[in-house]
Amino acid sequence: MFLFRENKFCNMRRRIIAEREEEMPVLTIGKLLHIAEEDKSVISLGPGEPDFAAPKNVIAAAKKALDKGYTHYSPAGGRADLKEAIIRKLRKDNKIHAGPENIIVTAGSTEAIMLALLCTTDPGEGAMVPDPGFLAYRPCVEAMDGMPLPIPLHEEDGFQIDVERLEKAIIPEKTNALILNTPSNPTGTVFSRKVLEEVAGFAIEYDLLIISDEAYEKLVYGGEKHVSIGSLNGMEDRVLTLQSFSKTYAMPGFRLGYAVGDEKLISAMSKMHIFTSLCASTISQMAGIEALKGGQEPVRKMVKEYDRRRKMIVRRINEIPGFRCAEPKGAFYAFPNISHYKMKSLRFAEWLLKNAKVAVVPGTEFGRLGEGFVRLSYATEYGKIERAMDSIEKAVRKLR
């Protein structure tokens, strides 16, 4: 016969979900995109991924890797042969000179952001994040129990960084890092060399690490030039450059990115990598080698088509009464101002979904200063964009 002691905790409900998770923002983008997926009459301008397939040579390389048995772990820092290809690419395209010890290969650039913050930001310490900016930055800082410090970006400045506003936003004794994103999601802004030089000076003055997210580096238009802040004089050890295969090579499902920076930080991130995903997919890394070494014509064709869509969507947006849209010079997003309609961004996005059957993303998904804006992706087939703009224009004319 077994005797059971009374459990004094039996009537208490133990917390299972951490407060950290409960405090994460609840984003509406997932809900809106789910509705668009379920309702085939809806045209979605929400996706933040290319609508192109990965280049054929890249897919062939992945298949070949499978056939050859590349189904095992890779080193936590990444395969040596991929690092060699990355080194050559960085030197040629970004004017960044690095060795294998300066590179870590990750499961997409978002994992690199998390690893960087894990290794640089202790609880209570600050990291500066763009507002509006990529929706993962602030939650990543908060997941470290860090303190996100918004960098205000304003339409009247072309969403370029103003160093005077940086001075007002920083808490000097508590801030370790500044996250930069150029070309930018959601605004499509490409930061000028002059602005980057000013940000570099600011980082030196306050002894900050710059985490430079350059996932859209190849998606620039209208004669604009992408500049890697890590290539500026004196910045090689102060900048962690993040890049991705997802946008340039239409490889989001491969989950492959990399970070380039100071050897000590890269070593710490590689050590931490063992406790997250351990390593990036070996098959994806083999495909990544081919992406970098193979012909770049598929990339040029993709960018040319994005540019065609960009010109059309900006023109159409600005023809709609009440809309105002600055010309994006990079990425594949338009970020129009819709404050004329006297509706909050979320309410306006919901209204468009119901009345125009078009899914867009509320600007507030990207920060407090995204209020009054919505994000439209032109990583969508040209004809669909045209039909979406026709539907939006027809719907909003009823609001006047």
N, C-alpha and C positions, 0 to 999 in steps of 0.2 A: 504494500500500500504506500502510495506516495503522498507526502504532506506538502502542500503549497503554502508559502508565506504570502501574506497579503501584500500586494504591490501598492505602495502609497502614491505611485504616479499613475495608477491605472485610470483614474478619472480626469487626468490632465491631458490636453492635446499638445503634443510636442511640435515645435516649429520645424517644418521640413524644408520649406523654401527660405533661402537666406534673404535678409533685408536688401542686400545688394541687388538681387534680381528684381525684387518688388519695386525698387526705386528706379529701375530702368524705364526710359520713356516708352509709352505704348504708341507705336507708329501706325498711321492709317494706310501707308503705302501698300502693305500686305493685303489689307481688306479690299482696297480699291482694285488692285491687280487680280485678286481672287474673283471679284465680281466680273471683271473684264474677261477673265478666262472662262467663267461659267456661262456668261451671256455672249453668244457669238455675234450679236448685233452691235456690241460695243467695240469701238476702235481704241486701242490702248496706245497712248503716247507716254506711258509710264516707264517702260523698261530701261534699265541702266546697263544694258549689254548689247553688243553688236547683233544685228539681225543677219549677218553673213555667217557662212560656215567657215571653219578653220581652213587654211590653204591645203590643197590636196597633198602636197609633199609632206606637210606636218602630220596629217592623218596617216599617210603611208608609213612615216617614221615610227608612229606609235604602234601600228600593226606589226611592223618589222621587229620592234623591241619585244612585243609579246611573243612572237614566233621564236625569237632567240632566247626567251626565258628570263627577260629582265623583270622579274616579278618579286624581287626581294627588296629589303631595305637598302636605302642609300645612306651615306654619312649624314649626320645631323646638319652639317654646314652646307651640304650639297655635293653633287658629283664633280670631280676634278675637271672632266671634259666639258661640262656645262660652264663651269667657272671660267675656263679658258676662253670660251666663246663670248661670255659676258665681258671679260676684260677687254677683248678686242672691240666689242660693240661700244663700251663706255669710252674708250680712248677715241674712237672715230666719231661717234655721234654726240657725246656729252662733254668731251674734253676733260674727262675725269680719269686720272691715272691711278689704277688700283692693282693690287696683287690678290692672289687667292685668299690670303688671310684677311682681306678687307671685305669679303663677300659672304653672305649667307643666303641660301636658296630656301624659299618658304612656300607654304601652301597658299599662294595668293599674297598680294601686298597688304591685305587687311590683317593677316596673321603677323606680318612684319611690324605693323603698327602696335599690335598687342605685345609682341616680344620686346619691342623698343621701350614701351611704357613700363612693362614689368621690370625691366633692367635699369630704368632711370628715375622712376617716380614712386616715392614712398607715400604711405597714407598721409593726407593733409598737404602734400606738396602740389604746386600748381603746374599746369601745362596750358599754354595759350592755344586756342582753337579758333579757326575762322567762323564767322557768323554773318551771313549764311555760309555753311560749309557742309561737306560730306557728312551724312547723317550718322556715321559710325564714330566720328572723332570724340564727341562729347561723352557718349556712353562708354567708350574704351577707357577714357580718363577716369570716369566715375567707377568703373569696375575695379580699378586699382585703388579705390578710395582716395583718389586724387581730386584736385580742385580745378575744374575747367574754367579758364579765364577767356571769355569771348573776345575775339579780335573783330571790331565792328567794320563791316564792309558795306559801302553805300552806293546806291545807283548813281548818284550825282558825281561820284569819283570813278565811275566805270568799274566799280567793285574792286579797284586796286587798293592795296594796303597803304594806309596813311600812318607814318611812324609817330606822328603826334598822338594819334589814337592808341597806338601801342603803348606809349608812355603812360597814358591814363589807365590802361587796362592791367598793366603788370603789377604784381606784388613782389618787389625785387628780392626780398629775403626768402621767399617761399617758392619762386618759380624756377624750374629747371629746363623746361623745353618749350618750343614753339613749333606748332604744326603748320606747314605751308602746303598749299595744293595749287599747282599750276601745270597745265591748264586746269581750270577749276570746275568741279561739280558742286553746285548746280548752275553757276552763272555763266560758264563758258569763257571766263576771263583768262587771259594769258598775261602773267605779270611781266612788266617791262624790266630790262636790265637795270635801269635807274632805280626802280622800286626795290629790286632784289639787292642791289648794292646798299641801299639805305637799310633794308632789313638785316643784311649782314653786319653792318656797323652797329645796329641796335643789339644784335646777338652777342657781338664781341663786348660791347659796353656792359651788358648785364650777365655775361658768362653763361649763355644759353646754348643748349643743343637745338639745332634746327632739324626737324623731321620733315623732309621734303618729299611729298607724295606726288610722283610724276607719272601716274598710271596712264594719262592721256597724252604723253609727250609727243607722239607722232600725229595726233589729230589737231593740227593747226592750219589756219586758212588765211587767205587774203594777204599773203606775203609776210604774215607774222612769223616770228622766230621763237622757238622754245629755248630758254636758257636754264641750265641746271645751276642752282645756286652753289652746289658743291664744287663747281669749276672755277669760281671766283677766287682771286688771290687770297691766301691765308685761311680759306674755309674748308679745306679738305678734311681736317680732323674735327671740325665743329658741325659738320652736316652729315646726317644719315639720309641718303638718297634711296627712295623706294620706287621700284618700277615693276611692271606687271606684263604678262603675256596676254592677259584677258582682252584688253581693248585693242592693242596694236595688231595682234594676230587672230582676233576673234576666237580666243581660246578660254572663255570664262569657265567652262566645265572642266578644264584641265587643272584648275586651281594651282597656278604656278606664278610666282613672283620672286623678287630678290631685293636685298638691301645691301648698300655699299657704304662703308664708313670706317671710322677709327678701329684699328685692330682690337683694342681692348673691349670696346662695345660689341663688336661682332663676335668675339669670343664668348662674352657673357650671354648674348642672344643664342648662340649655338648650344651653350650649356643648358639654357632654359628650354630650348627647342625639344630636348629629350623628354621633357615633362609635359609638352603640349601635343604636337602631332608626331614627334620624333624626327620626321623628315618629310620633305615634299615627295609626292608620288614619283617613283623611279621611272615609270612609263612616261609620265608628263615631262620629266627632265630630259628624257631621250628625244621627245617631240620638240622640246624647247631648243635643243642643240640644232636641230634641223631648221627651226624657225629663224634662228639667228644667222645660220650659215647659208641657208638657201636663198633663192632669189626673192627680192623685196617687191616685185611687181604687184602681187596681190594686195599688199599694204597700200601702195600708191593708188590702185584702182578703188579700193575701199574709201580712202580719204577723198578722192575726187568725187565719188558718189555722195558722201556725206556733205561735201561742200555744195553740191547741186541742191540737196535737200535743205541745207542751212539757208541758202539764199531765198529759196521759195518760202520756207516757213516764217522767216523773219518778215519778208514782204507781206505775206498774208496776215500775219498777226497785226502788223501796224496799219493794215487797211480796215481792221475791225474797230468800229467806234468804241472808245473806252479802254482799249488795250494800248500799252506802250512797251516796246521791247528794244533794248539796246542790242547792237549786233554782237553776238558771241564770236570770239576769234579762235576758240578751241573747244575740245571735247565734242559731245553731240547733244547738247541741250540748249533750249531757249528758255529764258527766265523772265517772262513778261510781267509788268506791273498791272494789276487788275484792281487797284484801290478805288478807281472811279466807280465801281459797282457797289461800294458801301457794304460789302460782305467780307467776312473773315475768309482767309484762304481756304480753310477746310470746308466751310459752308459753300464757297464758290465751286470747289472741286466736286463736291457732292451734287451741286446743282447742275453742273455740266454733265456729270455722269447720268443723271436722270433725264435732263432735257435735251442734251445734244448727243447722248450715247457715246461720249468720249471720256476716256480716263486720263487724268493728269494728276500730278503730285502736288499737294499743298506746299507752299513755300515754307511753312512753319515746321515741316519735317526736317528742315536744314538749319533751324535756329530761330531765335526770337525775331531777328531782323528779316526773316523770310516772310513775315506777315505782310500781306498786300501783294504777294507774288504767287505764281504757280510755275511748276517746271514741266516743260514739254520736251520729250525726247524725239530727236529725228533719227534715231537708230531704228527706224520703221520704214517700210517700203514707201516709195515716193507717192504712188497712187493712193495709199491709205492715208498719208498725211494730207493730201489734197482733199479727200472726202471728209476727213476729220475737221479741217479748217472750214469747209463749206457748212458742216453741221454746227460748229461753234458760232460762226457768223450768223447763221439763220436763227439760232437759239437766243443769242444775246441781244439781237435787234428787238426782241419782245420785251426786254428789260427797260428799254429807253422810254 
